[in-house]
Amino acid sequence: MKEHESLVTREWLATNGLGGYAAGTIAGVCTRRFHGLLVAALPAPLGRMMMLNHVAEELVRPDGGVIRLGGDELSEDRLEYYGAGTFAGFRLEHGLPVWRYQAAGFTLERALVLPHLQNTVYLRYRLLAGPESVRLRVRPSFHFRRHESRVDTELPRPYQVSTFGARIELRGEPELPALRLLVYGDDASFLLDGGRFREVFYRLEHSRGYDARGTLWSPGYARAALRPGGEASLCASTEPWEILEAMDPESAFAVEHARRERLLAQAHPAARSGPASQLVLAADQFVITPNMRVIDAARTRAAGDDTRSVIAGYPWFTDWGRDTMISLEGLTLLTGRQVEAGYILRTFARHARDGLIPNYFPEGRQEGVYHT
């Protein structure tokens, strides 16, 4: 599979404006401990938690034939990229990742969005063309953990699964929120099949000398009928049901695309098109509302203000004072976000101590660190 090595080494990133994110390789193979489809930014003391690690996808034809997408890396010398024969392209649409697959006359497109200021992810599948209807199967896999934690820690047990009609809830440790799943589409449902464990090899962790083998667990799979021109979606979220159900997948994509259009419209005229416009959308990934520090956010809003900060880098950094002040002008002033620039300055000013602003805010902590 050497000809497809670039699909395993090239990576993508999507963020939610809270410090949470989704990230992975174009091939869908997890190579870092940070690769997952929903890393939720949760209030301290939790911080950013890996809540949805991976999905395995396949199309089932009426004759029983199965078209598999994506793949797994099972060891140093064993990469099973069974999607190699189906991968047909990858692009960013409004800065969001979109994949295309082709096989046996079928053309399938997958897109991903994280709604702004929500710990939610939507995966949308569209059958753009095909000789007949097929059934989509999407198997999600989980290992709830801090996003920077070791991957070789054992799952304490299969997670508790509850079903409420079309609603699915997974619960891990008591301190974690439930992960809620919804399936959208024709004849859509979630089939619980008793669950299964599987081992994953993380090549980049191995190359750096870190723990590189971990176990994921799946309770079953989502399924839906796809006719040519039709679509289906899987949604996963740590938000309450009323927030999760406030938007269907079509609305979630439309609202986020519109928000990104507004970001471009308010930027400097020279940055509204071409490569500069991509930088405007990339800048948006780093400006966050740090709701992980709920005490700070509550006090600030009670005073009639708001909080903003800047993530120093994904996936392993939080918000750092030095990086924030260096990047402030480019991230907010040239992009037309002057109001948010004020929020950022006042956020750090409120934390000033003995003439210093915090060097950084540790993951899962309310207070900053002043050690430089």
N, C-alpha and C positions, 0 to 999 in steps of 0.2 A: 504493500500500500504506500510505497514511497511517493508516488505521484500525488497522493492525497495528504501528505504530511503537512502542507500549509494550512489545511482545514483544521488540523489538530493543534497547530501552534498559533494561529491568528485568533485573537480574542475580541469580544464585544462587551459593552457595559450599558446598562440602563439604570436610572436612579429615580427615587421617589420624592426628593425634596426634603426628606427627614434625616438623611444619612443612610437610609436603607438602599438596597440595590439588588439587581440581578446581573450576573456575569457568567461567561463561559467561553468555550471555543466555538468556532463556526460549525465544527463537526458535531457538537453536542457532547463530546467526550470531556469528562471532568478531569482536569490535569492539576488544578490547585485546590487546596482545602477551602478556598473562598468561592469556588465555582458553584453556583446554585441559581435557582429561578426565583427564589424569594428569600432575601436576607432582610428580616424585619428590624426596624429601629424601634426598640421597646424602651419604656421608661426605666431609669436606674432602679435597682442595681443590675438589671439584665443587660442593657446595651443591645448591640446588634446580634441577632440570633438567626442561624441557618434554619429555615422552616420548611423549605421545599428544595431538595437537592437536585433532583433529576427527573426527567420523564423519558420513557421509552415509547416510541410511536410506531404504529403499523397500520396498513390498509388491508382489509380482508375482502377479497373479491367474491362474487357469488359462487364461483366454482371452488372456493376454499383456498385459492392461492393467496399467499401473504407477501406483501411488500413492506419490508422493514426499513425504517429511517434511523439515522444516527448511529451510535455504536458505543462500545466500551473498550477500555484498555485494561486487560486482565493481568498483565505482568510486564516486566521490562521488555520482553521480546514477543509479546502477544497482544496485538491490537486488533480487535474485531470491529472494523468500521464497515458494517454491513450496509450503511447508507451510501457507500462510495459510488455504487452504480446508479443511484437515484439523484444525487445532489446535482442541481442545475443552476444554482446561483445564490448570491447573498448580496443584500443592499441595505442601506439606511434610508428610511422614509421618515422625513421630519426628525432625523436623528435616531429613530427607533429601528431595531433589527427586524429584517424580513428575510425568510429563507424560501427557496423554491426547489421542488423535487419533481422529477419526471421518471416514469417507468411504465411499461406496458400500455402506453397510450394515455396514461393519467398525468395530469399536472396539478400538483398540490402546493399551496402557499401557506406558510406558517408565519404569524406575526406575534409580537409580544409588546405589552404596554404595562407600566406601573402607574396607576393614577396618581396625580400630584397630591402629596400630603396624606397618602394612605399606604398602609402596609398590605398591599394587594397586588396580585399579578393576574393578568388575563393572557391566555394563550389562545389565539384564534387560528382555525384551520379552514381554508377555502379550497374546494375542488374546482379549479379553474376550467378544466377540460377532462373528458374521459368518455370511454365508449359505453359506460354503464354506471349504475350506482355502486358504491362500496360502503363498507362499515369501517369507521375509524375507531381504533383502540389506543388509548393513552394511559400508560401505567406510571403513576408518580411514585417516587421513592423518597424516604425520609431518614434523617438522623438529626433530631433537634439538638443543637449545641451552639455555643458561642461561635461566631464565624471564624475566629482565629484559633479555636481550640484544636487539639489533636484529633485526627480522623480515626485513630485506632482505638479510641475508647469504646467499650462495648455498650450497645443499647441496653438499658436496664431490663427491658422486656418489650414485646410488641406493644405499640401504643393502643390505648383504649379508643375504640371506634364506635361512634353513635350515628344512627341514621334517623332523619326526620323527614319522611317523604323524599324530596329531591335534595335535601340537605345532608351533608356528611361532615362530621366533626371528629378530629383526632386530638387526643390529649396525651401529653407526656408527663413531665414532672409537675407537681402541684403549683409551683411558682410561675409556670409558663401559661400564656393564654392558649386557648384552643386554636387549632388551625382548621379553618372552615373551607369546604370545597363545594363548588356548584358546577354542574355540567349543563351546557346549553346546546340545543340542536334538535333535529328531528329524531324522534324515538330515542332521546338521550337518557342515559341512566348510569349509575355507578355500580359495578358488580363486585361484591366482596367475595373473594375466592379462598379465604383461609389465610392469606398472607404468605409472603415469602421473603427470605433474606438473600442478599447477594453481596459479593465482595467487589470493591472498586479499587483500582490502582491509580494513584495520582503521580504522574510522571515528574512534574516539576518539583513536587515535594521530595521525591526520591533523589532527584538530581542535586538538591540542596542539602541532602543528608538528613531530612526530617522524616517523621513517620509518614508512610506512603500507602498503607493499606487500611481500608476502612469498610465497615459494613453498613448497608442501607436496608431499610425494610419497606415493603409495600403491602397494603391491605387488599389490593385489587386494582381494577382499572375502570376508567371512564370509557363509555362507548356511545356512538351516535351514528346514524345513517347519513351518508353524504351522497347527494346526487350532483351531477355536473351543474356548476353554478351555485351550489349550496355551501353552507358553512356550519361549523360547530365550534364550541369554545369550552375551555376548562378554566375556572377561576379558583384561586387559592388566596386566603386572607386571614390575618389575625384580627381584623376589625369585627365589630358586632354585626349580627345578621342584617340589621336595618340599614347599616352603611353599605354592606356588601351588596345588598339587593336594590340599592338606590339607583344603580346604573346597570344596564345590560351591556354585553361586550361591545355592541355597535356604538352605544353612547360613550362608553369609556374611551374608545379609540377616537371618536369624533371630538370629545371634549379636550383630550390631551393634544391632538393635532391643532385645534383652535388655539389652545394656550401657547403652543410653540410658534404659531403664526403671529400672535401678538408680541412675543419676545423679539421676533425679527422686525416687526413693524416699528417697535420703539427704539431699536438699536440705531447707531450712527448710520446715515445713508450708505456709506461705503461698505457697511457690514451686513447689508440686507440680502445680498445674493452672492453666488459664487463660493469659493473656499472660505471667505470671511464669515459667511452665514453659518457654515458648519462650526466655526469657532464660537459663534454666539450660542448655538445650541449646546456645544460642549461646555461652555462656561456655566450654563444653567445647572449642570450636573453637580457643581461644587458649592453653589449657594444653597444653604439649607436653613430650615426652621428647626432648631435643636430641641425638639420636644422630648428627647430622651432625658433632659434635665427639667423635669416638670415643675420643681419649686421655682427655678429661675423664670420659666415661662409664665407661671401663675402670677408671680409678683410683678413682672413686667407688664402683663396685660391689665392687671388691676390698676396700674398707674396710667393706663391709656396708651401705652407704647407696644412695641412688638419686638421679638427676638429674631435675629439672623446670625449666621456664622458661616464659615468656609471650611469645608473638608480639605485637608492638606493633600490628600491623594487616596485613590481607591486601589486596592480594597482595605489596606491595613491601617491607614491613618485616621485619626479623628480630626477635630478642628484645633489648629495650632495658631497661636497669636502671631508669631513671626510670619508664617506663610500667608495668613489672612491679610496682614497689613501690606506685604509686598504685592499681593495680587489684587488688592481692593480696587484700584483704579481700572485695571483691564477687565475685571469680572463685572463690575457694576456701573462705572461711569461711562465707559465707551459703549456699553450695551443698553444705556438708557434706564438703568435701575438705581437712580440717585436716592430714592426713598429707602430702598433696601441698604444702600451704603450707609445711610444714617442709622438704620437699625443695627448694622454690624458694629459701627463705631460705639454706639451707646451700649450694646451688649457687652463689649470688652471693657468699656469704661466703668460699668457697674461692678466689674470684677477686679478693678484696679486695687492694688495693695502695696503700700510702701513704695509707690512710684513705679510699680511693675504691673503689666497685664499678664494674664496666664500664658506660660509657654505652650501649654496644651491642656485640653480637658480629657482625662483618662476615660476609657471605655467603661460605661456603667457607673460613673461617679457624678455627683452633683457639683463638686467644686473643682477648680482648676489647679494646676501645679505651677509653682513659681520657683523653678530651680535654675534659672539662667537670666 
